[in-house]
Amino acid sequence: VDAASARAAVAHALTLKCPRCQRAFAMEDDFADCFCLRCSSCPCMFCAWCLEECPATSGDPHSHVLDCPRAPADMRGHALYLADHNGGPHVPPHPRRKFEQHWASAQ
């Protein structure tokens, strides 16, 4: 295997992708939303923590994200945005930074 092929294989392995259509995705620097992501190429909704599809047929796909065992402990069990009726208002805990730390530690 030549160096260029090896680099391409590593880049492919480290690129985050939709679990259904395999389209690559990246978070914008100002990302501050829920970790239940929707693919821009297909109707798939998936968890940014484990990259597993969250089936919309199970009711609320966000419930998986809230309880995902791959999520950092301080992110489990609560939403990023709390409203007045559920404990808010709340300042988002730097979701993009959490996401980058999570996937950096998984490599």
C-alpha positions in Angstrom: 0.0 0.0 0.0 1.4 3.4 -1.0 1.4 6.4 1.3 -1.4 8.2 -0.7 -3.7 5.1 -0.5 -3.0 4.8 3.2 -3.8 8.4 3.9 -7.0 8.1 1.9 -8.0 5.0 3.9 -7.4 6.8 7.2 -9.3 9.8 6.0 -12.2 7.6 5.0 -12.2 5.8 8.3 -12.1 9.0 10.3 -14.8 10.8 8.3 -18.2 10.9 10.1 -21.0 9.7 7.9 -24.7 9.3 7.9 -25.4 5.7 8.9 -28.0 5.2 6.1 -26.5 6.8 3.0 -22.9 7.3 4.1 -22.8 11.0 3.2 -20.1 12.7 5.1 -21.0 15.5 7.6 -19.3 18.1 9.7 -20.5 20.4 12.3 -20.3 24.2 11.8 -18.2 26.1 14.3 -21.3 27.7 15.7 -23.3 24.5 16.1 -25.6 24.8 19.1 -28.4 22.3 18.4 -29.6 18.9 19.4 -27.4 15.9 18.8 -30.3 14.2 16.9 -29.1 15.0 13.4 -30.9 14.9 10.1 -29.0 13.9 7.0 -29.0 16.5 4.3 -29.1 13.8 1.6 -31.6 11.4 2.9 -34.4 11.3 5.5 -32.3 9.6 8.1 -32.2 11.0 11.6 -29.2 9.8 13.7 -27.4 10.3 16.9 -24.2 12.3 16.8 -22.8 10.4 19.8 -23.0 6.9 18.4 -23.8 7.5 14.8 -26.7 5.1 14.9 -30.0 5.7 13.1 -32.8 7.0 15.4 -35.9 5.4 14.0 -38.7 8.0 13.7 -41.2 5.1 14.1 -40.3 4.7 17.7 -42.0 8.0 18.6 -39.4 10.7 19.5 -36.0 10.1 17.9 -34.6 12.6 20.4 -35.2 10.2 23.3 -32.3 8.0 22.1 -29.9 11.0 22.0 -30.9 11.9 25.6 -30.1 8.4 26.9 -27.3 7.3 24.4 -24.7 5.3 26.3 -22.0 6.7 24.1 -22.7 10.3 25.2 -20.5 11.9 27.8 -21.9 11.4 31.3 -22.6 15.1 31.8 -24.7 15.2 28.6 -27.0 12.2 29.3 -30.5 12.6 30.5 -31.1 16.2 29.6 -31.8 18.3 26.5 -29.5 21.0 25.3 -32.3 23.5 25.5 -34.5 23.5 28.5 -37.7 25.5 28.4 -39.5 27.1 31.3 -41.7 24.1 31.8 -38.8 21.7 32.2 -36.1 23.4 34.2 -34.9 26.2 31.9 -33.9 28.5 30.7 -30.6 26.9 30.0 -27.3 27.9 28.3 -26.2 25.2 25.8 -23.0 23.4 27.1 -20.9 24.2 24.0 -22.3 21.3 21.9 -19.7 21.4 19.1 -16.8 21.4 21.7 -18.4 18.4 23.4 -18.8 16.6 20.0 -15.2 17.2 19.1 -13.9 16.0 22.5 -16.1 12.9 22.2 -14.9 11.9 18.8 -11.2 12.8 19.5 -11.3 10.4 22.5 -12.8 7.6 20.4 -10.0 7.6 17.9 
